[in-house]
Structures are given as C-alpha cells and as structure tokens.
C-alpha cells in the first residue's frame, strides 16, 4: 500500500483511507489501459455487442451495472464501471430522454470503457432541423480548435439565429448520434474534444463524463466544429 506522510492536522485513519482510494483508482486505470490496448472497434453500440467486446476487461476484474435511479420522482439511467480494487466510474442520462435504454446503456458503457465505434457503422443522419442547419458544415465558418475562445465558440454555436436556437434541446436521436460520432474518434482526439468541451461549457471536475452534458444544440454545434476541424486535418494536403 502507498504510504502517505502523517500530518498533525489529519487523522491517521483518514490518511489511510486516502491511500487506499488512490491505490484503487490507479488499479482501475491500469486495468482500463491494459484493456484499451487490445480492444477493437465494434460495428454497433447495442449493449450485447459492447458487452461482448468488453469481455477482456471483465477478465481483469472489471464489472458494470446498469440501473434506473429515482431522482425526486424522475428516473436516471446510470451505468457504473467497477473494479475489484474498489474504484468505480459512472455515466448518467435521464431515462425519459433516451429512446432505447439498452442502446443508451451500450454507448454509455462503451464510453466509460473506451470502446471505439467502427466508422462504417455510422448511422444515417436524421432530418436536419433549422437549428442543425445553422451548425452544419454547409455554412462556411471559421474552424473551431480545442483552444477556441469562449466568444468564438458561442458565436458558432448560436449561428445567425441568436442564443435561443443554441439553447434548444436535442432529441434523443440527435444525442445518440452525437455520442456515436464521439466514440468513432481515435482515443487521443476523443480526449482533446472532452477537454475542450469541459473548458468551454465549464463542466465540473467531478463529472465523470460529458455524455450526459450533451443536451442542447450549442453542445452539438461545438462538437460539429471540432469534428470538422479534426477531419480536415486528416485529409492529405495537395503536393
């Protein structure tokens, strides 16, 4: 066990608990890192497909649960990834905002474990609403980098229709499609997007995932800009 130096103002028992918690979190991180080195992209985010892909993680002491949690009369779908060492991470979505709980559990588990989605499995884009058109790549706007200023990102997210459009809620289908696009990114790009999203929308540090924060058109527009820039960077330059 990692030894933490004793301090006069902190009980020895509390220091021991902190050491145990830190060790448990490191064990979970090590198990996930080992699993992510061998995991392959999957063609579907159906829960059964994700669980099948996650079998090597289960062999390393990782387990998961999917449950409905009552929050003041409203239910949240909560997926939790646990390690035998005692650490856990979780992701949540309002149950009444997802079309298919099993499908939602699948992509939440895939996001927590770092299981990528194969690009060829991308769904057909849903009908483009007026708000989505403002955020589409058809309109030529400045690319949004991970270090874009808040004012630049706000202008892009709001489009020409003002802040009201940006604050309109996404449908369950739009949220799911956005999650699938994120999961299709390479791990390094996914980390960069997550960091940029957290900084721009001031996601609390204790929030385990940005998945349940993607609820409005300003969120999907921000992600659209990032993905457009990322895909542009992957295209070979003309000789």
N, C-alpha and C positions, 0 to 999 in steps of 0.2 A: 504494500500500500504506500502511496506517496505521502511523505512526511511533511506537514505544514508547520513552520516555526510557531511556537506558542507566543501569544501576546497577552499582556496583563489585562487588557480590557475585553478579551474574548474568551468565553468559557472553553475549556479543553474539549468538551463534548461537541460543541458547535464546530470547532476546527476539524474534528474527526469526521463529522458528517459532511463538511465541505470537501474534505479529501476523498471520501467515498463517492460523493456525487460527481466530482471531477473525473475520477477513475472510471465510473460507469459511463459517462458521456464519451470519454476517449475510447472505451471499448466499443461503444455503438458506432462511433465514427470509423474506427478501424475495420469493423465488420462490414459497414456500408462501402468503404473504399475498396475492400477486397472483392466484394460482390460486383461493384460497378466496373471493375477491371475486366470482368468476364461476361457481363450481361450484353445481350444482343437486342437490337431494335425489334419491336413487335409490330405486327400489322393492325392490331386492334386494341382499344382501351377497354374492351369488355373485361369485367372483373375476372372471369375464368382465365382469359389469356394472360392477364397481368399476374395472377397467382401462379400460373404455370411457369412464367418467366422468372418468378421470384423464388423458385424452389431452392436454388443455391444459397440464397440469403437465409432461408429457413434452416438450412443445414448449419449455419454459422450462429445459431442462437437468436435469430430474429423472428418475431411473430407479429401479427397485426390483428386489430379488431375493427369492426365497422358497426356503429350503433347509433340509434336515434336518442338524442339527449333533449329533455324538456327544458326550455329556457322561458320561464314566465308564460307558459301556455303555448309557446311556439317551439317547434322541433328543429334541431340542428342535426345534420348528418355529420358524424365525427369519425374519421379514420385515424387510428393511432398505430404507429410502428413502435414496437417494444423490443428491447434486447434483454437477454438473460442476466446481464450485469445490473439491470435496474433502471437504465435510462430509457426515455421514450420521446418521440416527436409526434405531432398530430396536425391534422388539417381539418377545417370545418366548412360546411356550406349550409345555408338554410334549406331544409328539406323541401319546402314548398316552392323553391326556386330552381329545382332540378327536375328535368323531365323523366329521368330514369335513375333511381337510386343505385342500382347495380352498376350502371355505366359510370355514374358520378363517383362511386366508391372505387371503381377501377382506375380512373385517371388521377384521383387523389392519392391512391396507393402508389401508382407509377411515379407521381411527382415526388412523393416522400422518399421512395427508394432510388430514384434517379434512373428509371427505366425509360429509354427513349422510344418514340413512336416512329415507325418507318415512314419516310416521306411519301411513298406511293399509297399510303393508307389515308392521306389527307381527304377529308370529306368534301363533297361539292359545296361551294359557298352558298349560304342561304340567300334569299332575295335581299337585294341591297336596299335598305331604307334610306330616306333622305339624309338622316344623320350619318349613316355609314358612308354614303357617297361623299360627304364632306371630308371623311377620313381616308378615302380610298386613294390608291396610287395614281388614279387617273388625273387628279389635280396635281400639278407640278408645284411642290412646296419644298422649302429647304429641308435637307435630311436632318434627322434628329439623332445626335450622338448620345452616348451614355453620359456625357458631361454637359449636355444642353442646359441652358439656364432655365429657371422656372418660368420666366416671362415668355421665352421662345416656345417652350413646351405647352404652355397654356394657350398661346395663340394657335398652335397647330391643333390642339385637342378641341378648341372651341370652333375652329373653322371660321366661316364668314357669317354663321348664324348666331353668334353670341354664346354666352355661357350656358343659357338654358338648354341648348341642344347637347352640350357636353355633359350635362348633369342627368340627362335622361337615362333610365335604367336599361340594361341589356336584357334580352330574353335569355331563357335557359339555354336555348340552342346556340345563341351567339357566344355565351360564356363558355360553353363546352368546346365550340370551335376554336376560341382563343386559347384555351388551355391546351388543346391538341397541337396548335401551332407552336406553342412554347416548348412542349415536350419533344417536338421534332428537331429542336435546335441541338447542336453539339453542347456538351456539358459546359465548356468554358463560356460559350456565348450565352447559355442559359443563366449562368452565374452573373455575367455582366448585365444582362437585362434585369434580373432580380434586384441587383444593387441599384441600378438606375431608377427602377420603379419605386423602390423603397425610399430613395432620397427625394425623388420628385413629389411623391404623394405622402411623404412623412409617415411611413408605416412604422409603428412602434417596434423597437428592437426585440421585444419579447414575442412578437408574432412569428410563428414558425414558418409560415408560408404566405406568399402573396396570392395564392389561388382564390381564397375567399374574399380578397380585396378587389377583384376584377368584377365590378358590378355596374359601371356606368360607361357611357360612350367615350368619355375623356380617357378612361383607362384603356379601352381597346384601341383608341386612336394613338395613344402614346406607344403602345406595343406595335401597332401597324408601322409607325415611323421607324422604330428600332429595327423591325424585321426588314423593312425596305432598304435601310442603310446596310444591314448585315448582308442581305442577298446581293446588293450592289457591289459590296466589297469582295464577294466570292467570284464575280464574273471576271474572266480574263481580260486584260487591257489590250487594246489594239496595238500591234507592233508599229 
